Every structure is written in C-alpha cells, then in structure tokens.
C-alpha cells in the first residue's frame, strides 16, 4: 500500500510540476513577445527567454529543497543515538504446565516474540522504521 502511494504521489507531483513549469514558460514567453515584438527572430528569442526563466525557477526550487533536506535530516550523531538505543526486550513465551505439551506452531511463537519497531524521524513528511538487523526476517516483520 505504501509503495503504491509513493508511486502515485511521484506521478502526480511530476504532472503538477510539469504543468506549473509550462505555465511559467508560456507566461514568460508571452510577456517577452509583448515587450519585444520586433524582428523575425523574436519568437525564438522569446521561447528561449521563457525556458530560461522556467529552468531558473526549477533550479532555485531544487536548491531550496537541498537546503531544507540538509537542515531537516538528523545529524550522524543524532542518527547514532536513535539507532543505538537498547531495543525493548522480547516477551518470552510462558511454558505450559501440562506434562506433555504439543509443540507450538512456528507462527504462534513468532507472533508471541514480536519485536518493538522503533521509528527514526527523517523529516516532517515521512518516517522510516528501524528494525533490529539481528532478528530473522520473519520475526522482524510486523503482522497486519
């Protein structure tokens, strides 16, 4: 579900970005043609001006995004603090008091020993789960 949401948001964001940049290009081209409408090369020069303005704005947004990412991501020291916290102990499965118990199926044992999933803050928009790499994959995966 999360993967589908990420893919959809990437597609929608790309579509909105392209439409905004084309609107900026068309507006800059039109305003340049209105102000400088002389000569046979005016449409080509105006189109170049429109593309230059749109690319300049997109480069400024890229720079702003890079600065925000640098400021919002945790430092290496803070990341080590977040990942080196002692994990919560696993709850042991109590042994039954019956003389000859039947062995529990593996999925019941795994569900009784669920690890605590720790969350590392990445920014204001998303979170990334941090799971103890020492656990087997089946035990580390939370059930839905």
HELIX and SHEET records of a PDB file:
HELIX    1   1 UNK A    2  UNK A   35  1                                  34    
HELIX    2   2 UNK A   42  UNK A   72  1                                  31    
HELIX    3   3 UNK A   76  UNK A   83  1                                   8    
HELIX    4   4 UNK A  106  UNK A  112  1                                   7    
HELIX    5   5 UNK A  137  UNK A  140  1                                   4    
SHEET    1   A 2 UNK A 118  UNK A 121  0                                        
SHEET    2   A 2 UNK A 127  UNK A 130 -1                                        
END                                                                             
